[in-house]
Amino acid sequence: MSESDSPKAQARAFLKIAHQYRLGELPTEQSHPWSQDLSMLATNDLEAGFDVFRKIDLAALDIAIEAAENIASLASDIADTFERGGRVFLSGCGATGRLALTVESLCQDGLVPEPFQDSVVGFMAGGDAALIRSLEGFEDREDYGRRQLEDLGFTEKDLMIGISEGGETPFVIAATERAADLGAPVWFCFCNPEAILESVAERSRRILARRGVKRIPLLTGPMALSGSTRLQATTVQLLAVACALRYFETPESIDAYIRGLKKILEDIDYAQMARFTELESKCVKAGGHILYQTDKYGLTVLTDTTERAPTFSLNPFENTQRSDQPNSLVYLSVNKSRESLEAWEGILGRKPRTLAWPE
């Protein structure tokens, strides 16, 4: 091991840039005033706890309504991209990476017309394997963002949508910048105020100042669970990108669609999730495991179960080739899949894309 590769040298190198990763000032990482008593409600009044989530979710949809004009502009750029024979690329990390893969899967399932269903490419830091295990080390590597984009064959006739709930993820920013370097149209979607981002991280200042990069700020504020951006931030970003793809031919429909979706959400009984949560809790406390079975919502299940592990210090999905790993509390079964590769294809709607890098 060379001196530069030693743990001490790596620690010293990180400490020089550690200020770039102090994210406590970002609203998406802070406590939400409406959920201050959530831990107490989770113990004593689950239905009231879920009502808090309902109110915060509805407020988040208002943010999407306010951004309808921006989303319509993205839809017009998507239409132009498809017309010239280009593809739409979506890049994210962690929850937003799973969001990118979810949108790709929805497009294959009819979100966009058939001629364009294979023209939407979602990719996340660490490749598809990151669906089942958080790979935070990849998220902080700008070179990996550029490299994954290039491996996918991105060209100047394609469109890039970089999705970072915080607005400061190195992987996404670098991939987005690389797309701009190639002369392609580029969008950057984030959930924190620009002024705060510019004061927190140089990489955020860089992408926000980049000429030609269009922006969709979706200022959701704090999450219902502090820092758990797979909740309202990722939900609103998923809605924005999916709406732009669904209505790229009629972008004027976007505002009405989001308002209609909010009306549906207002009528949903969140209390039913309290009963489900109690059943899950009893099962786990008794030493059991949760098995989710689905034929088309595998990505939705993985977005929650994989994110849940680091948030609550739970065991991630174990690798059956390693006997030293503890068992997970939850498992996913994809209906009609008889072996692993078939299940992966059922979840993704395509063959898995892994990183075939020498190292």
N, C-alpha and C positions, 0 to 999 in steps of 0.2 A: 504494500500500500504506500503510495507516495504521500509526502507530507501534506499536500493540498487536499488529499482525499481523506485525511484522518478526521475522526469525529470532532476534535477540537477545532480544526481548521474550518470545517463546515459550520460549526456553531458560530465561530467568529465572523464568517462571511454572512451568515443570516442576521446576526445582531446589527450589522452595518445597514441592513435594509428593513429591520424589524418594524420601524415606524410606518412602513408601507402596508403593514398587515394589522394595525390597530384599528379595528373597525367599529368600536363601541359608539362612535359619533353617528353612525348611519342609522336613520330611523327604523329601517327594517330589522335591525339587531336589538332594538330597545323594547322595553315592556309596554304593552298596550294598556291604556288606562281603564278600558272596559273589562279586562280579564285579570285584574289584580287579585281577585279572590278565587281564581280558577281552581287552585289546588284544594281549597276548602270545599268548593262546590263539587269537585270530582269525588270527594269522600262522602259528602252529606246530601247533595241534591244534583244528581247527574243531569236531570232534565233541564234544570236552570243553567247548568254549565253548557249544555248544547245550545241553549237559547242565546248565550253569549256568542258562541261561534256563529250562529245564524245572523245575528246583528252585524258582526264584523264582516262576514261574507257579503251581506247585502251592501254594506258601505263600500266594499272593494269593487263591486259591480258598478257603482256610481262612478268610480275612477275610470273604468272602461268606457262608460257612456261619454264622459268628458273628453276622452281621447278618440272618439269616433271619427273625427275629421282626419287625424293622423293615420288611423287604421285604414281609412278609405284611400289615402294617398299611397300607403304600402300596397293596397290591393291593385291600384292602377299600375304600379311598378311590376307587380307579379304578372299582370296581364301582358305588359310589354315583354317581359322575359319569356313567357310561354310563346308569344307570337314570333319571337326571333329564334325559337328552338332551344332556348336555354333552360337550365334547371334552377330550382330554388333550394338553397342550402340553409339549414338551421343548425346553429352551434350552441351548445350549452355545457354546463358542468353540474354534476350532482342532480338536484331536482330539475333544473332547467335543461340538463342533458336528457333526462328521461322525458321531459316535455317535448324536446326536439324529436325524439324517437316516436313518441306518441302521435305527434302531428303527422309524421311520415306514415305511420301505420293507418291513421284515419284517412289520409289521402288515398292509400291503396284500397281502402274500404268504401270509397265513394265520396269523400269530402270534396274532391275536385273531379271534373269529368274524366272519362276513361282515357282519352289521349294523353292526359298529363299525370296519370296516377303514379308513373314511375319517374316523374320529373321533380319530385320533392325528396331531398336527401337530408336526413337528420343524423347528426353525429355528436358524440359527447366525449369528454376527456376520459381517456382510458379505453375507448371503444365499447362495444356492446357488453363486454364482461362487467363493466361498471354498473350495469343494471342491478346486479345482485350483490355487489360489495362496493362500498364507498372507496374511491381511490383518490384521496385528497392530494397526494403527492403530484398527480398529473395536473390538477387544477392550477397549481402555482407555476407551471412550466410554460413560458411563452413559446419556446422552441417546439414543444409538443403540439401546441395549437396550430402553428404554421405547418408543421409536418403532416398532421392528420388531414388538414385541408388539401394539401398538395397530393397526398396519397389517393384522395378521392377524385382527382382529376379536375379540380375546379378551374374554370377558364373565364375570360373577360366577358363572355356572353351570358354567364350565369348571374344569379342574384344571391347575395349573402345577407342573412339575418342573424346577427350576434345577439344572444339572449343571456343576460347576466342580471339576476334579480338584484344583486347588490350594486352592480355597475362598476365593479372593480376586479373582476376575475381575470387573472393574467392569461389563462388559456384562451378564453373567449375573445378578449381584447386583441390578442396577437393574431388569432385566426381572422378576425374582422379586418384588422389592419392589412394582413397579407392579401385578402380579397380586394381591398382598395388599391393595393400596390399593383395588382394585376389589371386594374382598370375597370373592374366590375362595379355595378351599382350595389351599395351597401347600406344596411340599416342596423342600428344599435338600439336594443330595447332594455330598459333598466327601471328600477323602482325607488331610487333615492334622488333627492334634489341635486341638481348639477353643481350648485355652489358648494355643498358639503363634499361631494365626490372630489371636486377639484382641490379641496383643502386636505383631503385624506390621502390620496394616492396619485403619484406622478403619472402612472399608466392611465388613470381615469382622465386626468387633464389632457393627456395625449390624444385619446380617442375622441373626446368631446370637442377638441379643437381641430380635429382632422377635417380638412375641406372635402366636401363630397359625401361625408357620412351623415345620413339622415337619422333622426332620433325619434324614438317613441318613449317618452317618460311616462311611467304609470306609477304615480306617487301614492302607493298604498299605505305608507306609514308602518307602524309596528305590526307584528303578526299576533294572532291570538295566543300562540305559544311563542314566547320570546325567542327570536332568532330562527324559528322554524319556517324558512321561506318557501318550503314546499306547500305551505298553506295559501294565504291570500295572494302573495306576490306571484307565485308560479301559476295559480289559478287565473289571475287576470292576464298574465303574459300568454298563457295557453289560449285564452279566449281571444285576445287581440290577434295573434298570428293565425289561429284557425279561422276567425271571421274574415281576415284579409284573403285567405286562400279560398274559402267557401264563396265569397262574393266578389272575386276579382273581376267578374264580368258585369256585376251590378253593384258597385261600391256604395251607392246611395242607400242600399238596403241595410247597411251595417248598424246604424243607429237604432232603427226599428227592431232589428233582431235582438240586440243586447237588452233593450227595454223589455221585450217579450220574455227573454230568458230570466230577467230579474223578477218579473211577475210570477213565473213558474216557481222560482226559488222562494218567493214570499209565501207560496201556498204549500210548500213541503213541510211535513211534520218531522222536525229534527228529533223529537222525543223518542222515535222508534230506534234511533241509534243508541240511546241510553240503555235500552233493554239488551241490545246486541253487545254493548260494551260490558255489561254486567255478566253475561254468559261467557264472554271471552276471559274475563278476570277470574271467574270461578274455575274455569278449565285450567288456566295457567297455575293458579294457586294450588290446585290439586295435583300438580305435576304433569299435566297433560300438554298437548301441543295443538296448535290451530292449523287446519288444512283448508286453504282456499281453493275452490274448484271453479274454473271458468273456461269458456271457449273463446272469448274475445276481449276480456278485460285484464289480461295478464299484465300489461304495462301499467295499468292503474294500480293493481295490487302491489307490484314491485316498487312503484314510486313511493308508496307509503311504507311497506315493510322494510325496504332497504334504508330509507331515511330514518325510520324509527330506531334502528340499531344504534347509531352514534348519538342521536338525540337523548335517548334514555339509557345509554350504556347497556344495551341488550346484545346478545350474541348474533352476529350476522349469519347468513346462510353458510353452512359448512361445506367444505370441499371434500367429496367422498374419497378423493385420492390421498387425503391427509388425515391420519387417525388421531392426531394430537389436538384437533379442533373440537371445542364443545358444541353440543347440539343447538340448533336454532329453536326458538319457541314457535316459529311459524313456517309453513311450507306451502308451495304452490303446485297444483296439479292442473295441467292443461288438457281438457277433455279430448279424447280420441288420440292422444299422443302416446306412442308405445315406447319411445326412447328419447334421450336428451335432445338430440339434434332436431327431431320432429317437434318437440315442445318449443325449442327456440324459434323454429320457423313459424309455429303457430302464434307465438307471442309477437314476433316482429313483423310477420307478413312477408318475410324474405329470409334468405340465408344469413346467418350471423356474419358480421364484419369484425374480425379480430385484428390486432396489431401484429403483423408479421415482421417485427423489427429484430435485427440480429441480437441486440442486447436484451 
